């Protein structure tokens, strides 16, 4: 019933946007479908091209007389495409209803003459000043009641009807004017859409409508939001305010209201993106694709909801001032970011690309160091390894002023001299030329790699709910996810991110860490998967709540107890200055953040036990056979992830498949007949390259911040 009401909610939310914003189709139906409506997006990218490489250029930011020089130089360097106009609304429509595309026509013509293909963008993250001056209600309002103003980007309320009218007009004009331009390979909708929580009047009204559609009656909402607690019930939907933690100091808001607001915010952004895509597709050539670029694996939005895109791309800035592996790793960045983004976005419908790849120092991180030489080339090689059809970077020229003036470009401040990152982009361009010559269209994935194929079950709703009720300041859902993705990748396994609606049977292994929100349908699907021969790995906090974030009226984690073969007696967490220990075989591990204390049933094997606290010798991790497969429950989060790595690898080894033993920060992937290795560690690593292999790029041992490709 909840699922049906959710569908109605999304359907009626689309109807409201249709009334207020001239939305053309039902977002609810799109979301319910859960898949992109377009046919195989691989048709846009010939497989033999492997990975095309491009760069952003901003003609509106540079003197007209320099455009031809710059675009010719971009082509001479080997770039195959460039990218225009995501921030150029004020130049496209300098006055309301008065359009000026002459400058863009000229820039496009120069790019075409230079031999560059083009990605053209909708300029919707940056409305012109006249719009906000005339209609200040278009701006987003933050949690402190402060309205955004002109002077930055991503400052709009995506549910505002007036803003939607202007979007309709500018996107229609662009589609009509450039939709048949043979030099445009594709379109980017907006830029780095963030799904920022909006507390504006238009957002409140849209949220009320969304809730009414989802729950049907106010009584149902009061039940699901537990309105009998603290007298928080409502008499009608019009009374409902946006759940805003900034205005409450006494205690926390209803987690059910917060979860629904997260869902609504993500849905509203998806409708905003999908609407633009649908307008464009009325006018553009079928050979032109439509995408948007989310940042990394984004927190506040579910990218799968933007299902009118032909595929989804991502923006990637791995270096942000942190030092994840110590030593020089602060110059190489997080080792998990590109790997996870590749596997996440590629899994949506088989195609992805990097719309922005960091190429040097940036201006926004807490610390903005120089990159270790080789790092940019390593990142680009890893993007190729993960299946990207193209990689692009922001930007060609280093800016001379404004807020991003410390952001590196392909060329430096003189406009012509290659930066270090620029040189490494050119190096990757040369790599692609070599690999295209070596490409074998008949190459098939080796059996030993196919046998390791792993699905990572992921839901943004679990993320939102876990982060809202952490129970300990040391819980970090993102870090927990990183622990399991790196454990899987240490085996050399290919990995896809999947949803509950996907086909589980396609994967010998499925990992679902901290999968807190469940229903019986999912438990039944997990059980069938295991009984049919699959190997399922779950972790702590899994199965604590139903889909709306309530505990079950039963013992802890009751729905999954028959599956995992153990009761969850209770859970624990430790103070900041206390560390617990766990024993597994002859090894000892430390923990602090979360511990499910397990009581195994007959036939369930204990893989790890607690070694102290008042529950010493109680089970911390268990596994058992069920039908033809296995189910493993790791109930504790170790401090360094080594316990999880050991257990994950044990499950793979017991399945009698060959696996690699890759250090944390070292990745090996296979793509289109090529093996690719990258090294984020501080030490040279000798990779298991079979004798007689042909090394095409790089050397073995693999040095830090370097990449290698072999056949």
N, C-alpha and C positions, 0 to 999 in steps of 0.2 A: 504493500500500500504506500509506503514511504517513497519507493522508487517511482510509482505512478504519480504521486503528488509532486515529486521533484520535476517530472516531465511536464506536468501542467504548469508548474511555476515558471519554467523556462519558456514554455510556449506563450504564456500570458505576458511575461517580461518582454518578449519579442513584439507582441501586439502593442504594448505601451510604446515601445520605441518606434513602431510603425506609425502610431498616431502622432507622437510628438516629434519624431525625427525622420519620418518618411522612410523607415527601414523596409526593405523590399521582400525579405523572406523570414521565415521563422527560425530564430537562433535556437529555440528549444529543440526543433527537429534536427538541426545540425548537431547539437551537443549529444542528443540521444543516440544518433547514429554512431558517434564515436570514431568515425573515420573520415578522411578527406574524400570529398565527392569526386575529385578529378581522377582521371585514369592515370596509369603508371607515369609518374613524373620523371622517371629515368629517360623518357623520350626527349626531354629537353637537353640532355647531356650525353653525347656519344661516348660509349664506354672507353673507346680507344683514346679519348682526350685525357683520361684519368682525372686530373685536377687542373682546372683553369685557374690562372692567377691574375688578379686585378688590383686597382688602387683607386681610392676616392680622389676626386678633384672638385674644387669649388670655384668655378669661373667668376661668380659674383664677388668673391673675396680678393681677386687679383686684377691688376690692370688689363684692360682688353688687349693691349698690344703684346702681352706676354702669353696669352692663351695658346697660340699656335706653337710657340717654342716649347711650352710645357707639355702639351699633348703629344707633340712629335717626340720629345724626349721620353715620355712614358712608353710610347711604342718602341722606340729604339732600345730601351732597357729590356724589352721582351714581354711587357705586360700585355694581356689580351683584351682587357676591358677596363673601363672606368665607371664612375658612379657619381651622379649629379643630384642635387636639388632638394635633399630632405629637409633643409632648413631655410629654403628660399621663398617662402610665401610672400614676404613683403616686396620681393621683386616681381613675383608673378602677378600679384594683385595689389599694387601700390595704393590704390584707392578702392573703396567698396564698389564692386561690379565692373571695375576698369582693369582689364587684364593686359599684361605686357609680357609676351613670350619671345619677342625679337632677340633679346640677349641669349635666351636658351636655344632658340633656333640656330643662332650663329655658333654657339659653343658645340652643339650637337653636330653641326656640319663640319666643324674643324676636327672633332673627334673621329667622325666617319672618314674624312679625307686622310687622317693619320693612320687609319687602319684599325681603330679601336672599336670594339663593341661597347654597348652601354647598358647600365642598370639605371633606370629613372625612378625617382622616389616621389611619393606624395608628401607634401610639406607640413602635415598636420601637427607635428609636435611644437611648431613655432608660429602661432597666429600673429598677424601684423598688429602694430600698435593701435591703428584706427579701430580695430574690431573690439578690443578690450575697453577702449575709451568710450565707445558707443554702447557696448553691452558688457559691463563688468561682471555680469552674472555667468559669463562663460568660464571664469577662472575657478580652479579647484580651491577648496577651503580645507586647511589642515586641522589636525585634532585639537589645536589650541584656538580654533576659530579665526585664524588669520587667513585672509584671502590672498592667493597668489596674485602677482601683478606682472606687467610686461617687463622684460629685461632678462629672461632666462628661457629655458625650454621645458617641455612636458609640464606646463603650468595650467592645463585646462581640465574642465569637468567633462568627462566623456559621455555623461548622461544628459548634458544640457541641450535642450531642443534647439536653441539659437545656434550654438556651435555646430550642431549636426547639420543644420541648414547650410552653413558656410562650407562644411566638408563636402556635402553633396555637390555644391556648385564647383569648387576648385577641382575635385577629383573628376567630375564630369568633363570639365574643360580640358584637363590633361589627357583623359582617355580619348576624347574626340580628336584632339590635335596630334597626338603621338601614338595612338593605338595601332596604326598601320605602318609605323616607321620600321623598316626592315633592319635597321642597325640597332634597335633596342632589343636586347636579349630577354629582359625581364624587368619587373617592377618590385620595389620595396615599399611596403605600406608602413607609414610612420617611421619611427626610429627608436629602437630599444624600449618598447612599451613596457611599463613597469607595474601597471595595475595598482597605482598608489591609492590608499584609502582616501575617499573624498567625503567630507562632511558638509557639503553644500546643500542648499534647499532642494536642488534638482536631484541630488543623490538620495536624500531622505525620501522624497516622494517615490522615486524609482524602487528603493528598497522596500517600502511599504507595499507597493504593487507586487513586487517579486515574492514577498512573504505571503500575501493574500493568495497568490496563485499557487504557491507551494503547499500551504496548509489548508486552504479552503475556508476554514472558520477560525475565529479568534480563540475559541475553546481548544482547538487542536494545537494552535501555536502555544497557548499557555501551558498545555500539557508537555509539549516537547521542550519548551524553554524552562520548565519547572517553575511556573509563575506563582505557585503556592509558597515558594521560598522567599522570605523577606518582602512579601506583599508586592512582588514584581509583576503580577498579572496585569493584563490590559483589557479594557472594555471593547476596544475596536482597533483596527489596524492603523487608523489615522493618529492614534496616540503614540505609536512606536517611534522612538528616537534611535539615531544611529549609535551603536554601542561604542563608546568612546572612553578608553581607559584613562585618558589624560585628565578627565574632570572628576575622577573618583579617587579619593585618598583613603577611605575607610577600608575597602576590601575590593575584591576582584568582581568583574562583571560575570554574568552567566556565560559559561563556556559555550553553551549551545547557541546563544545569540551571536557570540563572537565568531563561531564557526560559520554560521549562516552569512554573516557580513563578509567574511573572507570569500565564501562561495559567490555571493552576489557581486563583489568587486571584481573577481576574476571573470564572471559571466558578462558583466557590463563592458569590460575592456575587450573581450572576445567579440561581442556584438559590434563594437566600434571598429575593430579591425576587419571583421567579416563584411561589414557593410561597404567599406571602401573597396574591398576585393570584388564584391558583386557589381559595384558600379563600373569598375574598370573592365570587368569581363564582358560587359555589354558592348564595348568598343574595340578592345585590343585584338590583335591577331592571335589565333590559337597557338602560334609558335612562341608567343611571349608568355613567360611564367610570372606568377605573383607569389611573393613571400613577405615575411617580416623577420626582424632580427631581435630575438630575445637575448638578454644578457646571461651568459653561462647557462646553468640550469636554474631558472629564475625561481624566487621564493614566493612572490605574491600572486602569480598568475599560473594557470594551468595551460601551457602552450597548446596542448591537444585540442583545446576548445576553439582555437583560431582555425577552424576546419574548412574555411573557404580559401585558404592558401593552397597553392599547389604543393608546397613543402615548407618547412620551417628552417630558418637558419639561426645562427647564434653569433654573439659578440664575445670576444675572449681577451681578457687582460690578466694573465696569470701572476704577474709580479705586483704586489700591493704593499710591500714593506714588511711582510712577515718572513719568518725563517723556518719553514716547516720541517726540514731535515737537518738543520744546523749548518755550520760551515758556510759555504757559498750558495746554499740553496735560496737565500733571499734574492740572489741575482738570477735564479732560474724559475722561481715561483712554485706554486702549488703543483705537485705531481699528479693530482687527481682531476684537475679542472678540465683539461682538454680531453682526457680519456673519457670522463663521464659525459661531457657535452657531446662528443662524437656518438657515443653509444645511446644517449638519450634521444637526440634529435634525429639521428639516422633511423631509429627504430619506429618513429611515428608513421612514416610511409615509405621508407627505403632510400630517401635522398635527403641530404643536408649539405650545408656549406658554411664556411666561416665568413661572415660579412665584414667583421672587423677583427683582425689579428694584431695584437700589440707588436710594435716593431722597435721599441726603445723606451726611453724614459717618458713618463706621463706626468700630469700636473695635479692629480686628485688624490693620490694615495697618501697614507700617513708618512711614508718615506718613499722617495722616488729614486732608487739607485740606478747606476749603469747596469746593463745586463752582462752576464758572462759571455764572452765571445762564443758564438755558435748557437746561442739560445734560440734566437728567432728562427734560424734554419731548423733547429730541432723541433720547435713548435709546429712549423709548417709541415715538416715530414710526418709528425704525429697526426696532424689533421688529415693528411693524405692516407695514412695507415688506417684511420678510423672511418674512411669511406666518404670524405668530403668531395663533392663534385667541383667545388671551387673554393679558393681562399682569396680574401681581399683584405686590404688594410686601410685604416684611417690614419694618415692621409698622405698625399704626395708631397706637398710643400709644408715645411715647418712654419707655423704661423708667426707673424711678427708682433702681434698684439692680442688683446682680449684675454678671456679667462683660461684659454688653453694654449697660451704662448709658450709654455714649457713642454708641450706635447711634441715628441719627435715626429719627423716626417721621413719619407723615402729620401728626400734631399733636404739639405740644411737651410739655414736662414738666407743664404745667397741665392737659393732657388735652383741651383744646378749641381752642387756637390753631393755625391751619395753619402748618406749617414751609414753607420755600422749596420743598423738594421736594414737599410736600403740595399747594402751589398749582399746581405744574407737572403733577402727576397730575390735578388737577381740570381744568387746561387741556386735557390729552389726552382726558379724558372728554368735554369739550365738542367737541373735534375729531371724535370718533367719532360724536357725534350729527349733526354737519354732514355727515360723509362718508356716513353711512347714508342721508341724504336724497339725496345725489348718486350713490349706487351704481347701476350699470347691470349687471344680471345677464347681459346679452348681450355684455359687453366681452370681447374676445379679445386675446391678446398680440400686439403689433405685429410684423410680419414681420422688421423690422431687428433687433429684440431676439431673436426666436426663432432667427435665424441665428447669433447669438453664443453660444447655449446651450452651457455648458461643464460637464463632469464633472470632479470632483476625486477621483481614486482614492486611498483612504486605508485603512490597516490599522494597528490598534493594535499588532499584533505587530511591524511594522517600527519603530514608535516605540520599543517596549521594547528591541529588539535594537540599534538605533542608539545609544540613550542608554546602554546597558550597555558598549558598546565604541566610545567616541567617537573615540579616537586623537588627539584634540587638545582641549584645554580650551576652545577657541573654537567647537567644534561645538555647535549647539543645534537639535535637530530641530524644536521648536516655532517658532523664529525662521525656520528654513528654510521651513517651511510657510507662515508669514505672508508671506514674500517672494513666494511664488507666488500665494496668494489675492489679495493686493493688486494684483499685476500683472494678474491676470484681471479683477478688479473695476474697474481703471482703464479698461477698455474699455467698461464699462457692461453686461457680460455677466451674465445670470442663471447661477447656479452651484448644482449639486447635489453633495454628497459621495456617492460610490458605493463598492461593493465589487466584488471580482473576479467575483462571481456575478451582478451586474446586467447589463442589456442595454446594451452599449457603443454600439450603432448609433443610440440615441436622441439622441446628442450629436455635433454637428459637431466639437467639440474635447474632448480629454481631457488633463488634466495629472496626472502621477504623479511627484511629486518624491521623490528619495532612496528609491525603492521597492526596498529592499535584498533582501528575501526573495522569491524567485521560484521558479517551476517551469516546465516546458516547456509545460504547459497554458496558463498565463498568457501566455507569449511567443507561443504560437500564436494566442491570442485577440487580443493586441495586433496581430500581423501581419495577421490577417484584417480587423480594424477599419480599419487603414490602407489595405490593398489595396482595400477597399470604399469609400474616399473620406474616411475620418476623418483628423483632424489630431492626432497624438499628440506630447506634449511630455514628455520624461523629463529628470531632472537627475542630478547627480553621485551616486555610490554606488549607483545603481540596478543591480540584477542581480548584485551581488557574491556572494550566498550563496543556498543552497537554503532550503527552508521550515523546516528545523531549525537554520539558522544555520551551516552548513558552507560552506567554499569549495568550488568545483567543481574536480575533478581535470583542470584545463585552464587555458588562459591566463585572465587577469583578465576577468571579466564575459562569459565565453565564450558563454552562451546568448543574449545580446542582440546580439552582434557582427553576425550576419547582418541583424538588424533595423535597427540604427542606421547600418550601413554604415561602421563604423570600429572599429579595435582600441583597447582601453584599454592603453596601454603600461605605465603605472604611475600611482600617485597620490602627491600631495605635500601637505604642510602646512608653514606657516612659524612661526618663533619669534615671541614676543610683540612684539618690537621690529622686526620685518621685515614690510614690505608689498610684495607683488608687484603688477605691472600687467598689464592685458589690453587689447588693441586690438580694436575692432570698428568697421570703417569708419574714420571720422575721429575717433571717440570713444575715450577712455581710461578704464579703470576699475581700481579697486584690489581686491585680495583678500588673504586671510590664512589662512582656515580649511581649505579643501579644494580640491584641483585634480586632476581626472582628466586626464591628458595623453593626447591622442587622436591616432591615426594613421588619417586617412580613407582609404577605399578609392575606386577610380575611380567617378565619378558622384556622390560625396558632396561637398556644398558646405560650405566652412568659413565660419562666421559670426563667429568670434572666435579670436584667437591670443594666446599668452603673449608678453609684451613684455620679459621679463627672465628671470633664473635660467638654469640650464644647458640648459633646454629652450626657450629663446627661439625664437619663430616656430612652435612646435608648436601644433596645434589645441586650443582650449579649448571650442568649441561647434561643432556640425555639424548640417546638415539635408539631407534628400534626399527625392525623390519615390519612392513605392513604390505601384505600381498607380495608383489614383485619388486617393490621399491623400499625406500627408507625415508623416515622422518626424523629430523634432528632439531632439538630445541636448545639454543644457547641462552641461558637465563641471566647471564651476567655480562656487563660491559667492562672489559679490562682497560687499564689506563693507557696501554700502548698498542692495543689491538693484536698482540702476539698470540693470545689464547684463541681468538677468533680465527686468525690465520691458520694456526695449527689444526683446529677442528675442521675448518672448511677443507683444508688440504687432505685431512684424514678421510673425509667422506668421498672425495674424488678418488683417492688411492684405493679405498675399499671397493669402489665400483670397477676396479681393475682396468683403468685407462691410464695412459701415459700422460704425465703432466710435467711442466717445467718447474724450476725452483728459482724464481726471479726475486731479487731483493726489492724492498719497498723503494719505489722511485724508478724502477726499470720496467719497461714495457716491451713486449714483442707482440705484434699483430701481423696477420696475413691479409693481403688484399690483392685480388686480380693477378695471382701468380707471384707476387712479391712478398718477402718477409721484411718487416720493418722493426728496428729496435731503437729505443731512445733511452737516455741515461740522465736522470735528475739527481743522482747521488753525487757525493764529493770524491768518489774514487773511480778509477778505471775498472770496468767490468768486462770479463771475458764471456761473451755470449755463446750459447750452445749451437754454433753454426756447423753443420755437417761438413766433413772434409769433401772437397770437390765442388762446393758451392761457388757460385759466381758473385763476388761482391761488386755491386754497381756504384754504391755511394758509401763513403766513410771507411773506417778501419775497425778491426777487432784485435785486441781489446778496445772496448768503446769508452772513450774518455768522457768526463763530466760535460754536460751541455752539448753533447754530440749525438748524431743520428747515423744509422747504418741501414742500407737496403741491400738485400741479396736475393738471388734465385737459387 
